[in-house]
Amino acid sequence: MNLDPQYIRKIVEQVVSELAQKEEGAGVNPDVAKGYIPIGISARHAHLSAEHLETLFGKGHQLTPYRDLLQKNEYASQETVTLVGPRMRSLEKVRILGPVRGNTQVEVSLTDAIQLGIRPPVRPSGNHEGTPGILIVGPLGFVELKQGVIRANRHIHISCDDAKALGLKDNDRVLVKVEADRPLVYYDVQIRVKESFVAQMHLDTDDANAAGVSDGDKVKIILSESECRICDIRR
């Protein structure tokens, strides 16, 4: 049987393209591809620089992993610190998350901030300009942090494959619907894309409690207008 070489080339190219698409999407969870993302609730915690870790725990100290987190190479450590606000109000046993970072950052909820007597802004991780500081006390020393206390913005970690499946890119902002006992919609949720990321939406304890959700519950990225009907309340 004689077949047209151009026809054969077209078929081969089509098969190769389909296989490539399947391979690219192999790591995408079917639920994630539909916009359903599991929740990870972040209680108050600190990220320390190597310099501040040594100040608080001693020269050469290394963080001791306590529990792995969902994102690759990230973990909760056994080490904890005490946060002290400007009016000597404190929060004890605040866990340090590893590994160490270039700059120290403390993440608290609004409820925590009121307890400490400070008003940190809502910021993406690493954006410390104009943020308040805090006194961090460890077993062998203390750090007077000049700035770096934030209330972390609502954000979603997804892989490159997840982003492609959802039609999203790094730093996009989306609406997210919570289908729980107290349904609500989160606005201005930041998308963070990285090859190693595992799909997860990070909420602080205040946001999670307001919606009545727990670790592992799923929220829905709103991908079309039909998923977010606005009620007409005009009379």
Rosetta blueprint (number, residue, H / E / L):
1 M L
2 N L
3 L L
4 D L
5 P H
6 Q H
7 Y H
8 I H
9 R H
10 K H
11 I H
12 V H
13 E H
14 Q H
15 V H
16 V H
17 S H
18 E H
19 L H
20 A H
21 Q H
22 K H
23 E H
24 E H
25 G L
26 A L
27 G L
28 V L
29 N L
30 P H
31 D H
32 V H
33 A H
34 K L
35 G L
36 Y E
37 I E
38 P E
39 I E
40 G E
41 I E
42 S E
43 A L
44 R L
45 H E
46 A E
47 H E
48 L L
49 S E
50 A H
51 E H
52 H H
53 L H
54 E H
55 T H
56 L H
57 F H
58 G L
59 K L
60 G L
61 H L
62 Q L
63 L L
64 T L
65 P E
66 Y E
67 R E
68 D E
69 L L
70 L L
71 Q L
72 K L
73 N L
74 E L
75 Y E
76 A E
77 S E
78 Q E
79 E E
80 T E
81 V E
82 T E
83 L E
84 V E
85 G L
86 P L
87 R L
88 M L
89 R L
90 S E
91 L E
92 E E
93 K E
94 V E
95 R E
96 I E
97 L E
98 G E
99 P L
100 V L
101 R E
102 G L
103 N L
104 T L
105 Q E
106 V E
107 E E
108 V L
109 S L
110 L H
111 T H
112 D H
113 A H
114 I H
115 Q H
116 L H
117 G L
118 I L
119 R L
120 P L
121 P L
122 V E
123 R E
124 P L
125 S L
126 G L
127 N L
128 H L
129 E L
130 G L
131 T L
132 P L
133 G L
134 I E
135 L E
136 I E
137 V E
138 G L
139 P L
140 L L
141 G L
142 F E
143 V E
144 E E
145 L E
146 K L
147 Q L
148 G L
149 V E
150 I E
151 R E
152 A E
153 N L
154 R L
155 H E
156 I E
157 H E
158 I E
159 S L
160 C H
161 D H
162 D H
163 A H
164 K H
165 A H
166 L H
167 G L
168 L L
169 K L
170 D L
171 N L
172 D L
173 R E
174 V E
175 L E
176 V E
177 K E
178 V E
179 E L
180 A L
181 D L
182 R L
183 P L
184 L E
185 V E
186 Y E
187 Y E
188 D E
189 V E
190 Q E
191 I E
192 R E
193 V E
194 K L
195 E L
196 S L
197 F L
198 V L
199 A L
200 Q E
201 M E
202 H E
203 L E
204 D E
205 T H
206 D H
207 D H
208 A H
209 N H
210 A H
211 A H
212 G L
213 V L
214 S L
215 D L
216 G L
217 D L
218 K E
219 V E
220 K E
221 I E
222 I L
223 L L
224 S L
225 E H
226 S H
227 E H
228 C L
229 R L
230 I L
231 C L
232 D L
233 I L
234 R L
235 R L
